Amino acid sequence: MPENIYLPENAAADAAADPVLAERLKTVAAVREKLEKTGRVGERAPKYFIQTFGCQQNEADSERLAGMCAAMGYEKTDTPDDAELILVNTCAVREHAEKKALSIIGNYKHLKDKNPDLVIGVGGCMVTQKARADKIKGSYPYVSFTFDTGAIGSVPSLVDAALSGGKRTFVLSDSWTISEGIPIRRESKHMAWLSIMYGCNNFCSYCIVPYVRGRERSRSASAILEEAKMLIADGARDITLLGQNVNSYDGGTVNGERVDIAELMHKICALDGDFCLRFMTSHPKDASDRLIEAMASEDKIVKHFHLPIQSGSDRILKAMNRRYTAEGYLKTIEKLRAAVPDVSVTSDLIVGFPGEEEEDFEATLAVMRAAGYDMVYSFIYSPREGTPAAKMPNQIPREVSSERMERLLALGSAIADERNARFKGRRLRALVEGVSKTAPGMLTARGAPVRPIHFEGDRSLIGQFVDLDITDVRTFCFEASLAEPND
């Protein structure tokens, strides 16, 4: 297996018991052999390029796509112009991401014209919708294949068919299953996504996810623990558990004990190694006392809880099918702060949901003040075809939503400034992520606060935990100095 590729230790045993996995690994080897025979693996390996849109789960999926590409004999390139295999991993949650993906796919036509052997595949949430897949099929004839979110494991066979001159293929799964044994090429050695479940059962009226990601499926606790062990051994220091609704994880019964998200985190924290653990995204109705207790009791769990409320109006929450009230949500926040006093709480908010009146929006602002968020991720409502909300009456005019968004952002920044003030002058332990993209000549670290921390230091610190003295706090970042070793 090529360098920097993760493959479960028991993949061979799994393949012996799983004919689907066995066939996938056989196809990977066949593609590699085909590339070798044509002289495209050797001194000058063929290159792949992956374009990713959307959420962290899409990023994790792209790392699996990259793992399969590397196992087939391709090398990564950072520019599509050099690639002989291009994979586009799309998002369908917001219209902007969809339009941008289609625009980029359109731009790849000139690359196909220059290199007829170029293979282009499009996958992800967008093409999981039949209408979008049909659009790709009809309007982008140079795309060799599409694959939905349930068919990531089929990419080697799709590439094999394309290299053999086969017909264009458009995969739409009629069911979603969990594919174990897929090789993974991670973008970072010290930071890692760890998917623990897929899909969602909540059917919020504005959200396309259950339709493009399927129903909830949880990975086995043993598979997750095996991957976590290998990550830690490979140098991962910051591990984020991923799921569309991560706190409804159900890993079944192990030794007579039900493994929910809290028990899973206890088991991961019990592993040897110097690392920290995060999780996202959570649904408020599933934010259990056991989950809060796990965060309070485990030192390795980062004291950051992302808990999207979406709206502070009970009327709008009901229309969204969120299945909780603003009062119940705030009680969860109170329990969380009582158990973990210094916790950083962040949230998602939607502005301009159909039927939102001024009093509904004011209720959202009131919840923001009561919750005291360290940061909010806010979005103007975007209708998604196929969701109930897209057909609701009283769609809010853009100018009204934009004005409300400006007020929400102003309040969010003011609350964040108040929350940030508690960190000034404190010493924090943080993982050095890399060179800062916004502060020239400085490094960026991340700890329990959700803000990036910029400081001066040597690049040899990247991937290590350091102690930082916070010297200045701003709305969107902190500045710090590296603490003296013996201080």
N, C-alpha and C positions, 0 to 999 in steps of 0.2 A: 504494500500500500504506500502511495507517495507520501512525502513528508508533510506534516501539519494536517493530516487527515485522521479524524476520529472514527473508529469502527468498533462496535461492541465486541468484547472479548469472546462472547459466546455466539458470534454471528454464524460460525460454521455449524455449530450444533443446532441453532435455530433454522438454518437453511435445510438441514437434514430432516427437520420436522415440518417445515413450511415450504410446500412446493412453489408458492408464489415468490417467496424470498429466494429460493434456489434458482428459479428461472430468471429473476432480476440479476442476480450475481453472475449467472451464465451469460446474460446479454451484455453486461458491463465488460466482461472478458472478451466477448465476441467483437464489440466495438473497438476495443483497444487493439485486438489482433488485426482488425480491418485497417485501422489507421497505421499500424506498423507495416503492413504489407504494401501500403501505398506510399511508404516513406514519410508519413506525416507524424511519426513518433520517433524520436531519436535526438539528433543534435538540434533540430528545430521542430519542437512540438507544436501542434495546432493550438490555437488559443480560443478561450471562451470568454464571453462578457455577459454579466448578469445585471439587468436594470431592475431595481426594486422600488415599488411604491407601497405606501400604506404603513401598517402598524408593525409592532415588534414581532408579532407572529409571522408576518410576511418576511421579515428579516431572518427569522429563524428558519423558515422554509427555504429561503434563498441559500442559507448555509448548507442545507441538505442538497439542493440543486448543485451547488459548487462542489460538494463532496463527490457526487456522482460524476460530474464533469471531470474532476481530477482523476478519479478511479478509471475513467474511460480512456485517459491519456491526454486530456487537454490541459493546457496551462492557462492560468488567469492572466487577463490583460485589463488595464484600466480604461481602455478606449475601444469603442465598437469598431472603429476603422481597421483595427488589427485582427479582429476576431474572425474565426471560421465557424463559430457557433455562438449565436446570440439568444439568450433567454430573457423574456420580459415577464416579471412577476407583478401582476396588476392588482389594483385595489378598486373596490366598488362602493366603499362606504360614503364617499363624497364625490359629487359631480366633477369637481376640479381635478381630482386625481385621475378620474376616468378620461377626461378630455386630454390631459397632459400625456397619458399613456398612449392614447390613439395618435396624438400628434407625433410622438417619438417613433412609434411603429411606422408611421407614414414616412418619416425621414430616413428609415432604414432601406427604403426602396433603392436609393442611389447606391448603397453598399452592395445590394444584391445584383444591381446592374453591372457593377464593376467586377464582382466575383460571383459568378453563377453557382459555384459550389458552396457558397455561404448557406448555412442552415439556420433558420430563424424559428423559434418556438415562443408561443405566448401562453402564459398560465396565470393562475391566481383567481381572485374573487370575481373579477370582471367577466372572464370567459366562462365562469361557472353558470352564468345566466345565458340561456339558450339564444336569446335575441342578440346578445353581444358576441357570442361565439359565431353566430350566423353572419354578423356584420364583418368580423375578421375574415371569415371564409369567402364572402362575396366581394369585399372591398379591398382586401390586401392579399392578392393572389401569390405574392412572394413569400408569405408565411407558410412554413412547411407543416406545422402542427400546432394545435392548442391542447392544453391539459388543465383540467379543473383542480380545485383544492384537494379533491379526494384521489387524484391520480398522479401525484408527484413521483411516486415510485415507478411509474410507467415511462418516465423520460428516457431512460436508456434504450428501451425498445423503439420509442418514437424517433430517437436520433439514428438508431440502426436502420430503420426503414427509410429515413430521409437520405442517409448515405448510400443506400442501395438503390436509390432512384424510385422508391415506392410512391404510391399515391399520397396526397396530403391527407392528414389524419386529424380528426377533431373529437377529442375525448370528453364526453360528459358522463360522469359516473351516476349510476342509479342508486348508489349507496356509498356511505363514507366508512372507511375502516382505518384502523391505526396500523401504519407500516413501521415495524421495527427493523433494525439491521441496515438502515440506509447510512452510507458513509457521510460524514459531515466535515466540511472545511470551514473552520471558524475564522472570522475576521480578526479576532483578538485572542491572544494567548491568555490574557489575564482577566478578561471580562467575557461572560458567556450567557447566552440564552439557554434555558432548559425547559422545553415544552413538557407540561405534565398532563394537559388535556386539550381537547379540540371541540369546537362547536358550541352551541348555546341553545338552551331550551326556553329562554325568557320571552322572545317575540315582542320586544319593545316596538311600538307601532311605527317608529321612525327608522328602524334599523334593518338592514339587509342581511346582517351576519348569519342568522339561522338558515337563510335560504341559500347562502353561498358557502357556508362552512359546515352545515349539517347540524344534527343534534349532538348533545354532549357525549363525548367519549373520553374516558380517563385511561391514561397509560397505567400499567401495573406498577406498584410501588417498587418491586424488585428491579424492573427495567430502569426506573428513574434513579434509584440508588446506585445502580451499576454505572450509569452515565455520570452521576455526580462524583463518584469515586474517581473515575478516569479523568474528569475535568480537573479535580483538585490535584491529582497526581501530575497532570500536564501543565500545572501552573496557574489555573484559574483562581482568582482571588475575589471576584465579584460575580455571583451567580444569581440570575433572575429567573424565578419560576414563572412560566407563561401559561395563560389560558384565556379564552374569551370571557369566561366567568370563573376565574381561578379558584375562588373560595367555595365553589360547589364541587370541587374535586372529590371523587369517590374511587379509591383504589382497591375496594373490596376488603375482604377479611384476611389478615395475616396473623397466624398463630392465635386465632380466635378473637382478634382485635380489629375493629373497623378502622381503616386508614383514611381519615379525612385530611383536609389540607393542614390542620394543626398538627396531627400525628405525623404526617409526612415531613413537615418542617422540623419537628423534634428529632426524627430519625436522621435527616440530613445534617442537622447541627451536631449530632453525636459522632459524625465522621471525623477522623483525624485531619488536621490541616488548619492553616491560618487563612480563613476566608470569611466573607460576609454573604448574607442571603437576603434577597428581595423577592417580591411577588407582585404580579399585576395581571389582569385588572380585576377588581373586586366589584361585586354587586351588593348594595347595602342590605338587601333582604337576607343575604347569606353571610354577613359579617358576624360570626358567632362569638359567644363569650370564650369558647375554646381557642379561637383564632387570636383574640385579643390577649388571652393569657399566654399563648405561645410567644407572641411578640414581647410581652413584658418579661418573660422568664428566660428567654434565650438570648445571650449576649451576641451571638452571631447574626441574629436577625436585625437588619437595619431598621431604625425607628422612624420609618416613613410608611404611611398608609395612604394609598391612592383610593379614594372612595367617591366615585362619581354620583352626584345627586341629580344633575341635568336640569332641574327646575325646583324652585322653592314653593311653588303653588300646588296645593293638593289637587286642584281641579285639572291643572295641566299634567301633573304626575299620573292621574287616573287616565287621562287621554293618551298618555305615553305608554300605559300598561306597565308602570314601574313597580307596582304592588308594595308600596310603602308610603308613609306620609312624611311631611317635613318634620313634624314633631318626633316621630319615631326615628327618623334619621339623626336628628340632633341628640336624641338620647343615646344613640350608638356612639356619637362623637364624644359625649360626656363620659361614657364608660371607658372609651379609649384613652382619653386624657387623664382620667383618674388612675388607670392602670399604668400608663406610659406618659408621665407628665411632660416630657420634652419632645413628644412625638411631632414630626412634621406631617401635616395633613394636606393633601392636594385633592382636587376634584375636577370633573368635567361639567360644563354648563352649556346648554343650548339656548340661544336667543332667537325669538321670533317663531316659536313652534305654532302651528295653525291654531287660531283662536286665542292666542296670548293677548290679554288685555293689559293695560298699564298696571292695574292692581296685581296681576299675576307676576309681572316683571318686578314690581316693588317687593313682592313676597320673596323673590329670588335674591334681591339685594339684602333683604332682612336676614335670610339664611346665611349669606356670605358673612355678614357682620357677626352673627351668632356663632358660626363655625370657626371663624378666624383662620381661614386657609393660608397656608404658606405660599401656595401658588394655585391658580386656576387655569385650566385649558378650556377656552371658550370658543364656540362656533356658532355662526349664523345657520339656522336650520336650512338644510338642503334636501328637497324632495327626492326620494329614491324610488324609481319605478318598481312596482311590485310590493311596496309596503303600504299598510293601511293609511298612514299619515299623508301619503302623497295624494290621496283622494278626499281628504278631509276638507270641509268648507272653511272659509275665513283664513285663507293663506295670507300671511302678513306681508305687506309691501316692503320691498328691499330698503327703502329710505327709512322706514320706521325701525326695522331690525338693526340697521346700521347705527342709527342714533342711540338706540338702547345698548348696542354693543360698546359704543364709546363710553357710556356712563358706567357700564359693568367693568370695563378695563380700568377706568380711573379708580373705582372703588377697590378693585382687586390689587392694584399697585399700592394704594394707600395701606391696605391691610397687610400686604406682604412686607412693606417697609417697617411697619410696627413689629411684625413677627421676626424679621431679620435682625432687629436691634438687639435681641437677646443673645446673639452670637458674637457681637463685637467684644474683643478682648479675651475671648475664650480660646482654649486650646482644643483642637479637634483632630481626631484620627481619620485619615482619609486615604483612599487609594489613588495613586497617580495614574491618570488615564492616558496622558500623552501631551504633546505640544499644543498649547492653546491656539484655537482658531480665531479668537477675537482679541487676544492680548499678546501682541508681538513680543517674542523673546521670553515668554513665560510658559510654565507648565500648568496643566489643569488637573485638579484632583476632585474626587467626589466622595462624600461621606454621608452621614445621616441627613444633613440639610439637603434640600433638593437643588440648591444653587451650586453651579460650578465654582470651584475655588482656584483662583489664579495666584501663582507664586513663582519666584525666581528659584531655579534649581537646575541641577545637571540631569541630562536625559537618561543617565544610568538609573535614575529613580523610577522611571516608568515601569509600572507593574508592581510597585512596592507600596506598602502602607507607610505613611509618614505622619508625624505630629506637626500640625500647623497652628500658628498663632494668628488669629483673625485680626487684621489691622483695620479693615474698612468693609462696610456692608452696603451694597447697592441693591436696587430692586431685583436685578436679574443675575447678579454674581457677587462673590466675595473676593477680597484680596487678603493675602496672608504672607507671613514670613515663615521660613522653615525653622522649626524649633531646634535649639541646640541639643545635641544628643544627651548630655548630662544635666540639662536644665530641668 
